[in-house]
Amino acid sequence: MKIRGALVAIVLAAMTQFAAADSEYVAAWGPAVGANVPMLDALDQEGNRQTLESLSGSGGLILVFNRSVDW
């Protein structure tokens, strides 16, 4: 049982190296956590102009930014 625990610890320690790789590049990619939403002004699939205000309804709006740099 001690060998299994040690093996799991080694694997987890090795995996953290991949998660922390090139952290300066990752930190500079995309908007920072807590940053203000950039202005949104674009045409939708029907050619109507949409803004952040026009998309926000009475229930609010969920806008997701994915900060992944490695697909």
mmCIF file as Biopython writes it, N, C-alpha, C and O atoms, coordinates in Angstrom:
data_model
#
loop_
_atom_site.group_PDB
_atom_site.id
_atom_site.type_symbol
_atom_site.label_atom_id
_atom_site.label_alt_id
_atom_site.label_comp_id
_atom_site.label_asym_id
_atom_site.label_entity_id
_atom_site.label_seq_id
_atom_site.pdbx_PDB_ins_code
_atom_site.Cartn_x
_atom_site.Cartn_y
_atom_site.Cartn_z
_atom_site.occupancy
_atom_site.B_iso_or_equiv
_atom_site.auth_seq_id
_atom_site.auth_asym_id
_atom_site.pdbx_PDB_model_num
ATOM 1   N N  . MET A ? 1  ? 0.816   -1.191 0.000   1.0 0.0 1  A 1 
ATOM 2   C CA . MET A ? 1  ? 0.000   0.000  0.000   1.0 0.0 1  A 1 
ATOM 3   C C  . MET A ? 1  ? 0.864   1.261  0.000   1.0 0.0 1  A 1 
ATOM 4   O O  . MET A ? 1  ? 0.488   2.250  -0.629  1.0 0.0 1  A 1 
ATOM 5   N N  . LYS A ? 2  ? 2.007   1.257  0.684   1.0 0.0 2  A 1 
ATOM 6   C CA . LYS A ? 2  ? 2.892   2.408  0.692   1.0 0.0 2  A 1 
ATOM 7   C C  . LYS A ? 2  ? 3.454   2.682  -0.692  1.0 0.0 2  A 1 
ATOM 8   O O  . LYS A ? 2  ? 3.646   3.834  -1.078  1.0 0.0 2  A 1 
ATOM 9   N N  . ILE A ? 3  ? 3.716   1.616  -1.432  1.0 0.0 3  A 1 
ATOM 10  C CA . ILE A ? 3  ? 4.267   1.774  -2.782  1.0 0.0 3  A 1 
ATOM 11  C C  . ILE A ? 3  ? 3.243   2.445  -3.680  1.0 0.0 3  A 1 
ATOM 12  O O  . ILE A ? 3  ? 3.595   3.311  -4.481  1.0 0.0 3  A 1 
ATOM 13  N N  . ARG A ? 4  ? 1.983   2.056  -3.557  1.0 0.0 4  A 1 
ATOM 14  C CA . ARG A ? 4  ? 0.929   2.653  -4.375  1.0 0.0 4  A 1 
ATOM 15  C C  . ARG A ? 4  ? 0.807   4.147  -4.066  1.0 0.0 4  A 1 
ATOM 16  O O  . ARG A ? 4  ? 0.702   4.958  -4.987  1.0 0.0 4  A 1 
ATOM 17  N N  . GLY A ? 5  ? 0.822   4.519  -2.789  1.0 0.0 5  A 1 
ATOM 18  C CA . GLY A ? 5  ? 0.737   5.928  -2.407  1.0 0.0 5  A 1 
ATOM 19  C C  . GLY A ? 5  ? 1.921   6.724  -2.921  1.0 0.0 5  A 1 
ATOM 20  O O  . GLY A ? 5  ? 1.763   7.855  -3.380  1.0 0.0 5  A 1 
ATOM 21  N N  . ALA A ? 6  ? 3.101   6.139  -2.847  1.0 0.0 6  A 1 
ATOM 22  C CA . ALA A ? 6  ? 4.296   6.809  -3.342  1.0 0.0 6  A 1 
ATOM 23  C C  . ALA A ? 6  ? 4.228   6.980  -4.855  1.0 0.0 6  A 1 
ATOM 24  O O  . ALA A ? 6  ? 4.625   8.019  -5.382  1.0 0.0 6  A 1 
ATOM 25  N N  . LEU A ? 7  ? 3.731   5.973  -5.547  1.0 0.0 7  A 1 
ATOM 26  C CA . LEU A ? 7  ? 3.599   6.042  -6.996  1.0 0.0 7  A 1 
ATOM 27  C C  . LEU A ? 7  ? 2.602   7.138  -7.395  1.0 0.0 7  A 1 
ATOM 28  O O  . LEU A ? 7  ? 2.851   7.895  -8.334  1.0 0.0 7  A 1 
ATOM 29  N N  . VAL A ? 8  ? 1.491   7.218  -6.689  1.0 0.0 8  A 1 
ATOM 30  C CA . VAL A ? 8  ? 0.495   8.254  -6.971  1.0 0.0 8  A 1 
ATOM 31  C C  . VAL A ? 8  ? 1.104   9.639  -6.739  1.0 0.0 8  A 1 
ATOM 32  O O  . VAL A ? 8  ? 0.889   10.554 -7.533  1.0 0.0 8  A 1 
ATOM 33  N N  . ALA A ? 9  ? 1.860   9.790  -5.656  1.0 0.0 9  A 1 
ATOM 34  C CA . ALA A ? 9  ? 2.501   11.072 -5.355  1.0 0.0 9  A 1 
ATOM 35  C C  . ALA A ? 9  ? 3.496   11.458 -6.442  1.0 0.0 9  A 1 
ATOM 36  O O  . ALA A ? 9  ? 3.573   12.629 -6.815  1.0 0.0 9  A 1 
ATOM 37  N N  . ILE A ? 10 ? 4.245   10.511 -6.950  1.0 0.0 10 A 1 
ATOM 38  C CA . ILE A ? 10 ? 5.225   10.786 -8.004  1.0 0.0 10 A 1 
ATOM 39  C C  . ILE A ? 10 ? 4.513   11.203 -9.288  1.0 0.0 10 A 1 
ATOM 40  O O  . ILE A ? 10 ? 4.938   12.145 -9.957  1.0 0.0 10 A 1 
ATOM 41  N N  . VAL A ? 11 ? 3.442   10.510 -9.629  1.0 0.0 11 A 1 
ATOM 42  C CA . VAL A ? 11 ? 2.697   10.841 -10.845 1.0 0.0 11 A 1 
ATOM 43  C C  . VAL A ? 11 ? 2.091   12.236 -10.730 1.0 0.0 11 A 1 
ATOM 44  O O  . VAL A ? 11 ? 2.162   13.018 -11.678 1.0 0.0 11 A 1 
ATOM 45  N N  . LEU A ? 12 ? 1.497   12.557 -9.586  1.0 0.0 12 A 1 
ATOM 46  C CA . LEU A ? 12 ? 0.910   13.883 -9.400  1.0 0.0 12 A 1 
ATOM 47  C C  . LEU A ? 12 ? 1.973   14.972 -9.448  1.0 0.0 12 A 1 
ATOM 48  O O  . LEU A ? 12 ? 1.748   16.037 -10.024 1.0 0.0 12 A 1 
ATOM 49  N N  . ALA A ? 13 ? 3.116   14.714 -8.854  1.0 0.0 13 A 1 
ATOM 50  C CA . ALA A ? 13 ? 4.204   15.690 -8.884  1.0 0.0 13 A 1 
ATOM 51  C C  . ALA A ? 13 ? 4.691   15.912 -10.312 1.0 0.0 13 A 1 
ATOM 52  O O  . ALA A ? 13 ? 4.997   17.040 -10.700 1.0 0.0 13 A 1 
ATOM 53  N N  . ALA A ? 14 ? 4.763   14.849 -11.084 1.0 0.0 14 A 1 
ATOM 54  C CA . ALA A ? 14 ? 5.203   14.967 -12.479 1.0 0.0 14 A 1 
ATOM 55  C C  . ALA A ? 14 ? 4.183   15.739 -13.310 1.0 0.0 14 A 1 
ATOM 56  O O  . ALA A ? 14 ? 4.557   16.509 -14.194 1.0 0.0 14 A 1 
ATOM 57  N N  . MET A ? 15 ? 2.907   15.538 -13.032 1.0 0.0 15 A 1 
ATOM 58  C CA . MET A ? 15 ? 1.853   16.212 -13.796 1.0 0.0 15 A 1 
ATOM 59  C C  . MET A ? 15 ? 1.823   17.709 -13.519 1.0 0.0 15 A 1 
ATOM 60  O O  . MET A ? 15 ? 1.446   18.478 -14.404 1.0 0.0 15 A 1 
ATOM 61  N N  . THR A ? 16 ? 2.206   18.152 -12.323 1.0 0.0 16 A 1 
ATOM 62  C CA . THR A ? 16 ? 2.193   19.577 -12.028 1.0 0.0 16 A 1 
ATOM 63  C C  . THR A ? 16 ? 3.214   20.330 -12.861 1.0 0.0 16 A 1 
ATOM 64  O O  . THR A ? 16 ? 3.056   21.529 -13.089 1.0 0.0 16 A 1 
ATOM 65  N N  . GLN A ? 17 ? 4.248   19.659 -13.316 1.0 0.0 17 A 1 
ATOM 66  C CA . GLN A ? 17 ? 5.231   20.301 -14.177 1.0 0.0 17 A 1 
ATOM 67  C C  . GLN A ? 17 ? 4.597   20.724 -15.496 1.0 0.0 17 A 1 
ATOM 68  O O  . GLN A ? 17 ? 4.939   21.770 -16.046 1.0 0.0 17 A 1 
ATOM 69  N N  . PHE A ? 18 ? 3.669   19.908 -16.004 1.0 0.0 18 A 1 
ATOM 70  C CA . PHE A ? 18 ? 2.992   20.253 -17.245 1.0 0.0 18 A 1 
ATOM 71  C C  . PHE A ? 18 ? 2.036   21.412 -17.042 1.0 0.0 18 A 1 
ATOM 72  O O  . PHE A ? 18 ? 1.904   22.264 -17.921 1.0 0.0 18 A 1 
ATOM 73  N N  . ALA A ? 19 ? 1.369   21.459 -15.903 1.0 0.0 19 A 1 
ATOM 74  C CA . ALA A ? 19 ? 0.401   22.514 -15.621 1.0 0.0 19 A 1 
ATOM 75  C C  . ALA A ? 19 ? 1.093   23.860 -15.448 1.0 0.0 19 A 1 
ATOM 76  O O  . ALA A ? 19 ? 0.511   24.893 -15.783 1.0 0.0 19 A 1 
ATOM 77  N N  . ALA A ? 20 ? 2.298   23.873 -14.943 1.0 0.0 20 A 1 
ATOM 78  C CA . ALA A ? 20 ? 3.005   25.123 -14.683 1.0 0.0 20 A 1 
ATOM 79  C C  . ALA A ? 20 ? 3.941   25.512 -15.825 1.0 0.0 20 A 1 
ATOM 80  O O  . ALA A ? 20 ? 4.632   26.527 -15.728 1.0 0.0 20 A 1 
ATOM 81  N N  . ALA A ? 21 ? 3.978   24.739 -16.887 1.0 0.0 21 A 1 
ATOM 82  C CA . ALA A ? 21 ? 4.910   24.996 -17.982 1.0 0.0 21 A 1 
ATOM 83  C C  . ALA A ? 21 ? 4.595   26.322 -18.657 1.0 0.0 21 A 1 
ATOM 84  O O  . ALA A ? 21 ? 3.439   26.605 -18.974 1.0 0.0 21 A 1 
ATOM 85  N N  . ASP A ? 22 ? 5.610   27.124 -18.873 1.0 0.0 22 A 1 
ATOM 86  C CA . ASP A ? 22 ? 5.525   28.376 -19.604 1.0 0.0 22 A 1 
ATOM 87  C C  . ASP A ? 22 ? 4.457   29.312 -19.020 1.0 0.0 22 A 1 
ATOM 88  O O  . ASP A ? 22 ? 3.630   29.854 -19.752 1.0 0.0 22 A 1 
ATOM 89  N N  . SER A ? 23 ? 4.486   29.491 -17.708 1.0 0.0 23 A 1 
ATOM 90  C CA . SER A ? 23 ? 3.452   30.263 -17.032 1.0 0.0 23 A 1 
ATOM 91  C C  . SER A ? 23 ? 3.441   31.738 -17.447 1.0 0.0 23 A 1 
ATOM 92  O O  . SER A ? 23 ? 2.385   32.368 -17.404 1.0 0.0 23 A 1 
ATOM 93  N N  . GLU A ? 24 ? 4.576   32.302 -17.843 1.0 0.0 24 A 1 
ATOM 94  C CA . GLU A ? 24 ? 4.596   33.695 -18.291 1.0 0.0 24 A 1 
ATOM 95  C C  . GLU A ? 24 ? 3.754   33.865 -19.557 1.0 0.0 24 A 1 
ATOM 96  O O  . GLU A ? 24 ? 3.032   34.853 -19.695 1.0 0.0 24 A 1 
ATOM 97  N N  . TYR A ? 25 ? 3.844   32.917 -20.466 1.0 0.0 25 A 1 
ATOM 98  C CA . TYR A ? 25 ? 3.058   32.969 -21.692 1.0 0.0 25 A 1 
ATOM 99  C C  . TYR A ? 25 ? 1.570   32.828 -21.383 1.0 0.0 25 A 1 
ATOM 100 O O  . TYR A ? 25 ? 0.737   33.542 -21.941 1.0 0.0 25 A 1 
ATOM 101 N N  . VAL A ? 26 ? 1.253   31.904 -20.492 1.0 0.0 26 A 1 
ATOM 102 C CA . VAL A ? 26 ? -0.145  31.664 -20.127 1.0 0.0 26 A 1 
ATOM 103 C C  . VAL A ? 26 ? -0.738  32.902 -19.464 1.0 0.0 26 A 1 
ATOM 104 O O  . VAL A ? 26 ? -1.877  33.269 -19.752 1.0 0.0 26 A 1 
ATOM 105 N N  . ALA A ? 27 ? 0.018   33.549 -18.581 1.0 0.0 27 A 1 
ATOM 106 C CA . ALA A ? 27 ? -0.477  34.721 -17.865 1.0 0.0 27 A 1 
ATOM 107 C C  . ALA A ? 27 ? -0.746  35.892 -18.811 1.0 0.0 27 A 1 
ATOM 108 O O  . ALA A ? 27 ? -1.613  36.721 -18.532 1.0 0.0 27 A 1 
ATOM 109 N N  . ALA A ? 28 ? -0.023  35.971 -19.912 1.0 0.0 28 A 1 
ATOM 110 C CA . ALA A ? 28 ? -0.177  37.076 -20.848 1.0 0.0 28 A 1 
ATOM 111 C C  . ALA A ? 28 ? -1.260  36.823 -21.890 1.0 0.0 28 A 1 
ATOM 112 O O  . ALA A ? 28 ? -1.522  37.692 -22.722 1.0 0.0 28 A 1 
ATOM 113 N N  . TRP A ? 29 ? -1.887  35.666 -21.865 1.0 0.0 29 A 1 
ATOM 114 C CA . TRP A ? 29 ? -2.849  35.284 -22.895 1.0 0.0 29 A 1 
ATOM 115 C C  . TRP A ? 29 ? -4.265  35.688 -22.493 1.0 0.0 29 A 1 
ATOM 116 O O  . TRP A ? 29 ? -4.744  35.258 -21.444 1.0 0.0 29 A 1 
ATOM 117 N N  . GLY A ? 30 ? -4.923  36.476 -23.272 1.0 0.0 30 A 1 
ATOM 118 C CA . GLY A ? 30 ? -6.322  36.816 -23.045 1.0 0.0 30 A 1 
ATOM 119 C C  . GLY A ? 30 ? -6.532  37.781 -21.894 1.0 0.0 30 A 1 
ATOM 120 O O  . GLY A ? 30 ? -5.575  38.262 -21.288 1.0 0.0 30 A 1 
ATOM 121 N N  . PRO A ? 31 ? -7.808  38.063 -21.594 1.0 0.0 31 A 1 
ATOM 122 C CA . PRO A ? 31 ? -8.109  38.999 -20.515 1.0 0.0 31 A 1 
ATOM 123 C C  . PRO A ? 31 ? -7.756  38.407 -19.154 1.0 0.0 31 A 1 
ATOM 124 O O  . PRO A ? 31 ? -7.842  37.196 -18.952 1.0 0.0 31 A 1 
ATOM 125 N N  . ALA A ? 32 ? -7.364  39.265 -18.234 1.0 0.0 32 A 1 
ATOM 126 C CA . ALA A ? 32 ? -7.035  38.811 -16.879 1.0 0.0 32 A 1 
ATOM 127 C C  . ALA A ? 32 ? -8.313  38.499 -16.110 1.0 0.0 32 A 1 
ATOM 128 O O  . ALA A ? 32 ? -9.382  39.027 -16.416 1.0 0.0 32 A 1 
ATOM 129 N N  . VAL A ? 33 ? -8.190  37.651 -15.128 1.0 0.0 33 A 1 
ATOM 130 C CA . VAL A ? 33 ? -9.328  37.333 -14.273 1.0 0.0 33 A 1 
ATOM 131 C C  . VAL A ? 33 ? -9.768  38.609 -13.575 1.0 0.0 33 A 1 
ATOM 132 O O  . VAL A ? 33 ? -8.944  39.305 -12.981 1.0 0.0 33 A 1 
ATOM 133 N N  . GLY A ? 34 ? -11.050 38.924 -13.639 1.0 0.0 34 A 1 
ATOM 134 C CA . GLY A ? 34 ? -11.586 40.124 -13.015 1.0 0.0 34 A 1 
ATOM 135 C C  . GLY A ? 34 ? -11.541 41.362 -13.892 1.0 0.0 34 A 1 
ATOM 136 O O  . GLY A ? 34 ? -11.961 42.435 -13.459 1.0 0.0 34 A 1 
ATOM 137 N N  . ALA A ? 35 ? -11.039 41.238 -15.125 1.0 0.0 35 A 1 
ATOM 138 C CA . ALA A ? 35 ? -10.958 42.388 -16.032 1.0 0.0 35 A 1 
ATOM 139 C C  . ALA A ? 35 ? -12.352 42.764 -16.523 1.0 0.0 35 A 1 
ATOM 140 O O  . ALA A ? 35 ? -13.258 41.931 -16.547 1.0 0.0 35 A 1 
ATOM 141 N N  . ASN A ? 36 ? -12.516 44.027 -16.913 1.0 0.0 36 A 1 
ATOM 142 C CA . ASN A ? 36 ? -13.784 44.473 -17.491 1.0 0.0 36 A 1 
ATOM 143 C C  . ASN A ? 36 ? -14.002 43.808 -18.843 1.0 0.0 36 A 1 
ATOM 144 O O  . ASN A ? 36 ? -13.049 43.505 -19.560 1.0 0.0 36 A 1 
ATOM 145 N N  . VAL A ? 37 ? -15.256 43.589 -19.177 1.0 0.0 37 A 1 
ATOM 146 C CA . VAL A ? 37 ? -15.604 42.971 -20.454 1.0 0.0 37 A 1 
ATOM 147 C C  . VAL A ? 37 ? -15.271 43.944 -21.585 1.0 0.0 37 A 1 
ATOM 148 O O  . VAL A ? 37 ? -15.613 45.124 -21.503 1.0 0.0 37 A 1 
ATOM 149 N N  . PRO A ? 38 ? -14.610 43.463 -22.639 1.0 0.0 38 A 1 
ATOM 150 C CA . PRO A ? 38 ? -14.331 44.354 -23.776 1.0 0.0 38 A 1 
ATOM 151 C C  . PRO A ? 38 ? -15.639 44.743 -24.472 1.0 0.0 38 A 1 
ATOM 152 O O  . PRO A ? 38 ? -16.644 44.040 -24.367 1.0 0.0 38 A 1 
ATOM 153 N N  . MET A ? 39 ? -15.610 45.856 -25.172 1.0 0.0 39 A 1 
ATOM 154 C CA . MET A ? 39 ? -16.797 46.307 -25.899 1.0 0.0 39 A 1 
ATOM 155 C C  . MET A ? 39 ? -17.191 45.247 -26.923 1.0 0.0 39 A 1 
ATOM 156 O O  . MET A ? 39 ? -16.340 44.680 -27.608 1.0 0.0 39 A 1 
ATOM 157 N N  . LEU A ? 40 ? -18.466 44.997 -27.013 1.0 0.0 40 A 1 
ATOM 158 C CA . LEU A ? 40 ? -18.981 44.011 -27.948 1.0 0.0 40 A 1 
ATOM 159 C C  . LEU A ? 40 ? -19.890 44.728 -28.932 1.0 0.0 40 A 1 
ATOM 160 O O  . LEU A ? 40 ? -20.879 45.348 -28.541 1.0 0.0 40 A 1 
ATOM 161 N N  . ASP A ? 41 ? -19.555 44.640 -30.187 1.0 0.0 41 A 1 
ATOM 162 C CA . ASP A ? 41 ? -20.356 45.241 -31.245 1.0 0.0 41 A 1 
ATOM 163 C C  . ASP A ? 41 ? -20.102 44.419 -32.504 1.0 0.0 41 A 1 
ATOM 164 O O  . ASP A ? 41 ? -19.068 44.563 -33.158 1.0 0.0 41 A 1 
ATOM 165 N N  . ALA A ? 42 ? -21.065 43.551 -32.834 1.0 0.0 42 A 1 
ATOM 166 C CA . ALA A ? 42 ? -20.875 42.649 -33.970 1.0 0.0 42 A 1 
ATOM 167 C C  . ALA A ? 42 ? -22.220 42.301 -34.582 1.0 0.0 42 A 1 
ATOM 168 O O  . ALA A ? 42 ? -23.271 42.505 -33.974 1.0 0.0 42 A 1 
ATOM 169 N N  . LEU A ? 43 ? -22.165 41.773 -35.798 1.0 0.0 43 A 1 
ATOM 170 C CA . LEU A ? 43 ? -23.373 41.325 -36.473 1.0 0.0 43 A 1 
ATOM 171 C C  . LEU A ? 43 ? -23.663 39.880 -36.080 1.0 0.0 43 A 1 
ATOM 172 O O  . LEU A ? 43 ? -22.754 39.054 -35.995 1.0 0.0 43 A 1 
ATOM 173 N N  . ASP A ? 44 ? -24.944 39.585 -35.842 1.0 0.0 44 A 1 
ATOM 174 C CA . ASP A ? 44 ? -25.312 38.207 -35.528 1.0 0.0 44 A 1 
ATOM 175 C C  . ASP A ? 44 ? -25.555 37.432 -36.823 1.0 0.0 44 A 1 
ATOM 176 O O  . ASP A ? 44 ? -25.320 37.949 -37.916 1.0 0.0 44 A 1 
ATOM 177 N N  . GLN A ? 45 ? -26.026 36.195 -36.697 1.0 0.0 45 A 1 
ATOM 178 C CA . GLN A ? 45 ? -26.208 35.325 -37.861 1.0 0.0 45 A 1 
ATOM 179 C C  . GLN A ? 45 ? -27.280 35.824 -38.824 1.0 0.0 45 A 1 
ATOM 180 O O  . GLN A ? 45 ? -27.344 35.370 -39.966 1.0 0.0 45 A 1 
ATOM 181 N N  . GLU A ? 46 ? -28.133 36.766 -38.368 1.0 0.0 46 A 1 
ATOM 182 C CA . GLU A ? 46 ? -29.173 37.316 -39.228 1.0 0.0 46 A 1 
ATOM 183 C C  . GLU A ? 46 ? -28.822 38.706 -39.746 1.0 0.0 46 A 1 
ATOM 184 O O  . GLU A ? 46 ? -29.639 39.348 -40.406 1.0 0.0 46 A 1 
ATOM 185 N N  . GLY A ? 47 ? -27.609 39.171 -39.451 1.0 0.0 47 A 1 
ATOM 186 C CA . GLY A ? 47 ? -27.161 40.470 -39.925 1.0 0.0 47 A 1 
ATOM 187 C C  . GLY A ? 47 ? -27.564 41.640 -39.045 1.0 0.0 47 A 1 
ATOM 188 O O  . GLY A ? 47 ? -27.341 42.792 -39.418 1.0 0.0 47 A 1 
ATOM 189 N N  . ASN A ? 48 ? -28.156 41.371 -37.875 1.0 0.0 48 A 1 
ATOM 190 C CA . ASN A ? 48 ? -28.538 42.431 -36.943 1.0 0.0 48 A 1 
ATOM 191 C C  . ASN A ? 48 ? -27.357 42.785 -36.046 1.0 0.0 48 A 1 
ATOM 192 O O  . ASN A ? 48 ? -26.645 41.903 -35.566 1.0 0.0 48 A 1 
ATOM 193 N N  . ARG A ? 49 ? -27.156 44.083 -35.823 1.0 0.0 49 A 1 
ATOM 194 C CA . ARG A ? 49 ? -26.066 44.527 -34.953 1.0 0.0 49 A 1 
ATOM 195 C C  . ARG A ? 49 ? -26.421 44.221 -33.504 1.0 0.0 49 A 1 
ATOM 196 O O  . ARG A ? 49 ? -27.507 44.560 -33.034 1.0 0.0 49 A 1 
ATOM 197 N N  . GLN A ? 50 ? -25.489 43.574 -32.800 1.0 0.0 50 A 1 
ATOM 198 C CA . GLN A ? 50 ? -25.671 43.232 -31.392 1.0 0.0 50 A 1 
ATOM 199 C C  . GLN A ? 50 ? -24.571 43.890 -30.564 1.0 0.0 50 A 1 
ATOM 200 O O  . GLN A ? 50 ? -23.415 43.952 -30.983 1.0 0.0 50 A 1 
ATOM 201 N N  . THR A ? 51 ? -24.942 44.372 -29.403 1.0 0.0 51 A 1 
ATOM 202 C CA . THR A ? 51 ? -23.993 44.931 -28.446 1.0 0.0 51 A 1 
ATOM 203 C C  . THR A ? 51 ? -24.173 44.200 -27.126 1.0 0.0 51 A 1 
ATOM 204 O O  . THR A ? 51 ? -25.093 43.397 -26.974 1.0 0.0 51 A 1 
ATOM 205 N N  . LEU A ? 52 ? -23.305 44.475 -26.188 1.0 0.0 52 A 1 
ATOM 206 C CA . LEU A ? 52 ? -23.420 43.865 -24.872 1.0 0.0 52 A 1 
ATOM 207 C C  . LEU A ? 52 ? -24.764 44.229 -24.246 1.0 0.0 52 A 1 
ATOM 208 O O  . LEU A ? 52 ? -25.402 43.391 -23.609 1.0 0.0 52 A 1 
ATOM 209 N N  . GLU A ? 53 ? -25.190 45.467 -24.424 1.0 0.0 53 A 1 
ATOM 210 C CA . GLU A ? 53 ? -26.459 45.918 -23.857 1.0 0.0 53 A 1 
ATOM 211 C C  . GLU A ? 53 ? -27.653 45.227 -24.527 1.0 0.0 53 A 1 
ATOM 212 O O  . GLU A ? 53 ? -28.614 44.868 -23.846 1.0 0.0 53 A 1 
ATOM 213 N N  . SER A ? 54 ? -27.606 45.038 -25.840 1.0 0.0 54 A 1 
ATOM 214 C CA . SER A ? 54 ? -28.737 44.419 -26.527 1.0 0.0 54 A 1 
ATOM 215 C C  . SER A ? 54 ? -28.854 42.927 -26.210 1.0 0.0 54 A 1 
ATOM 216 O O  . SER A ? 54 ? -29.940 42.355 -26.313 1.0 0.0 54 A 1 
ATOM 217 N N  . LEU A ? 55 ? -27.759 42.307 -25.832 1.0 0.0 55 A 1 
ATOM 218 C CA . LEU A ? 55 ? -27.791 40.886 -25.486 1.0 0.0 55 A 1 
ATOM 219 C C  . LEU A ? 55 ? -28.181 40.645 -24.033 1.0 0.0 55 A 1 
ATOM 220 O O  . LEU A ? 55 ? -28.634 39.555 -23.685 1.0 0.0 55 A 1 
ATOM 221 N N  . SER A ? 56 ? -28.008 41.652 -23.186 1.0 0.0 56 A 1 
ATOM 222 C CA . SER A ? 56 ? -28.359 41.507 -21.773 1.0 0.0 56 A 1 
ATOM 223 C C  . SER A ? 56 ? -29.863 41.641 -21.617 1.0 0.0 56 A 1 
ATOM 224 O O  . SER A ? 56 ? -30.455 42.629 -22.054 1.0 0.0 56 A 1 
ATOM 225 N N  . GLY A ? 57 ? -30.475 40.656 -20.999 1.0 0.0 57 A 1 
ATOM 226 C CA . GLY A ? 57 ? -31.913 40.683 -20.768 1.0 0.0 57 A 1 
ATOM 227 C C  . GLY A ? 57 ? -32.224 40.936 -19.302 1.0 0.0 57 A 1 
ATOM 228 O O  . GLY A ? 57 ? -31.338 41.276 -18.518 1.0 0.0 57 A 1 
ATOM 229 N N  . SER A ? 58 ? -33.487 40.769 -18.939 1.0 0.0 58 A 1 
ATOM 230 C CA . SER A ? 58 ? -33.885 41.004 -17.548 1.0 0.0 58 A 1 
ATOM 231 C C  . SER A ? 58 ? -33.250 39.993 -16.607 1.0 0.0 58 A 1 
ATOM 232 O O  . SER A ? 58 ? -33.079 40.274 -15.421 1.0 0.0 58 A 1 
ATOM 233 N N  . GLY A ? 59 ? -32.899 38.818 -17.122 1.0 0.0 59 A 1 
ATOM 234 C CA . GLY A ? 59 ? -32.250 37.790 -16.299 1.0 0.0 59 A 1 
ATOM 235 C C  . GLY A ? 59 ? -30.732 37.895 -16.323 1.0 0.0 59 A 1 
ATOM 236 O O  . GLY A ? 59 ? -30.046 37.094 -15.688 1.0 0.0 59 A 1 
ATOM 237 N N  . GLY A ? 60 ? -30.201 38.873 -17.047 1.0 0.0 60 A 1 
ATOM 238 C CA . GLY A ? 60 ? -28.753 39.040 -17.122 1.0 0.0 60 A 1 
ATOM 239 C C  . GLY A ? 60 ? -28.172 38.377 -18.363 1.0 0.0 60 A 1 
ATOM 240 O O  . GLY A ? 60 ? -28.892 38.056 -19.309 1.0 0.0 60 A 1 
ATOM 241 N N  . LEU A ? 61 ? -26.882 38.181 -18.344 1.0 0.0 61 A 1 
ATOM 242 C CA . LEU A ? 61 ? -26.172 37.597 -19.468 1.0 0.0 61 A 1 
ATOM 243 C C  . LEU A ? 61 ? -24.966 36.835 -18.938 1.0 0.0 61 A 1 
ATOM 244 O O  . LEU A ? 61 ? -24.232 37.339 -18.088 1.0 0.0 61 A 1 
ATOM 245 N N  . ILE A ? 62 ? -24.767 35.652 -19.425 1.0 0.0 62 A 1 
ATOM 246 C CA . ILE A ? 62 ? -23.564 34.887 -19.076 1.0 0.0 62 A 1 
ATOM 247 C C  . ILE A ? 62 ? -22.624 34.969 -20.269 1.0 0.0 62 A 1 
ATOM 248 O O  . ILE A ? 62 ? -22.977 34.590 -21.386 1.0 0.0 62 A 1 
ATOM 249 N N  . LEU A ? 63 ? -21.436 35.464 -20.014 1.0 0.0 63 A 1 
ATOM 250 C CA . LEU A ? 63 ? -20.424 35.606 -21.043 1.0 0.0 63 A 1 
ATOM 251 C C  . LEU A ? 63 ? -19.183 34.880 -20.551 1.0 0.0 63 A 1 
ATOM 252 O O  . LEU A ? 63 ? -18.639 35.218 -19.500 1.0 0.0 63 A 1 
ATOM 253 N N  . VAL A ? 64 ? -18.736 33.887 -21.305 1.0 0.0 64 A 1 
ATOM 254 C CA . VAL A ? 64 ? -17.632 33.041 -20.865 1.0 0.0 64 A 1 
ATOM 255 C C  . VAL A ? 64 ? -16.411 33.271 -21.748 1.0 0.0 64 A 1 
ATOM 256 O O  . VAL A ? 64 ? -16.505 33.222 -22.974 1.0 0.0 64 A 1 
ATOM 257 N N  . PHE A ? 65 ? -15.270 33.521 -21.118 1.0 0.0 65 A 1 
ATOM 258 C CA . PHE A ? 65 ? -13.994 33.603 -21.817 1.0 0.0 65 A 1 
ATOM 259 C C  . PHE A ? 65 ? -13.183 32.390 -21.413 1.0 0.0 65 A 1 
ATOM 260 O O  . PHE A ? 65 ? -12.967 32.155 -20.224 1.0 0.0 65 A 1 
ATOM 261 N N  . ASN A ? 66 ? -12.736 31.625 -22.378 1.0 0.0 66 A 1 
ATOM 262 C CA . ASN A ? 66 ? -11.917 30.451 -22.116 1.0 0.0 66 A 1 
ATOM 263 C C  . ASN A ? 66 ? -10.468 30.851 -22.267 1.0 0.0 66 A 1 
ATOM 264 O O  . ASN A ? 66 ? -10.047 31.270 -23.345 1.0 0.0 66 A 1 
ATOM 265 N N  . ARG A ? 67 ? -9.695  30.726 -21.190 1.0 0.0 67 A 1 
ATOM 266 C CA . ARG A ? 67 ? -8.295  31.154 -21.211 1.0 0.0 67 A 1 
ATOM 267 C C  . ARG A ? 67 ? -7.350  30.044 -21.645 1.0 0.0 67 A 1 
ATOM 268 O O  . ARG A ? 67 ? -6.140  30.185 -21.471 1.0 0.0 67 A 1 
ATOM 269 N N  . SER A ? 68 ? -7.835  28.976 -22.187 1.0 0.0 68 A 1 
ATOM 270 C CA . SER A ? 68 ? -6.976  27.867 -22.577 1.0 0.0 68 A 1 
ATOM 271 C C  . SER A ? 68 ? -6.028  28.289 -23.686 1.0 0.0 68 A 1 
ATOM 272 O O  . SER A ? 68 ? -6.440  28.939 -24.646 1.0 0.0 68 A 1 
ATOM 273 N N  . VAL A ? 69 ? -4.763  27.922 -23.558 1.0 0.0 69 A 1 
ATOM 274 C CA . VAL A ? 69 ? -3.801  28.216 -24.609 1.0 0.0 69 A 1 
ATOM 275 C C  . VAL A ? 69 ? -3.306  26.932 -25.254 1.0 0.0 69 A 1 
ATOM 276 O O  . VAL A ? 69 ? -2.461  26.962 -26.148 1.0 0.0 69 A 1 
ATOM 277 N N  . ASP A ? 70 ? -3.829  25.825 -24.804 1.0 0.0 70 A 1 
ATOM 278 C CA . ASP A ? 70 ? -3.406  24.520 -25.333 1.0 0.0 70 A 1 
ATOM 279 C C  . ASP A ? 70 ? -4.616  23.647 -25.537 1.0 0.0 70 A 1 
ATOM 280 O O  . ASP A ? 70 ? -5.179  23.123 -24.576 1.0 0.0 70 A 1 
ATOM 281 N N  . TRP A ? 71 ? -5.015  23.487 -26.752 1.0 0.0 71 A 1 
ATOM 282 C CA . TRP A ? 71 ? -6.198  22.661 -27.057 1.0 0.0 71 A 1 
ATOM 283 C C  . TRP A ? 71 ? -5.752  21.237 -27.158 1.0 0.0 71 A 1 
ATOM 284 O O  . TRP A ? 71 ? -6.569  20.351 -27.408 1.0 0.0 71 A 1 
#
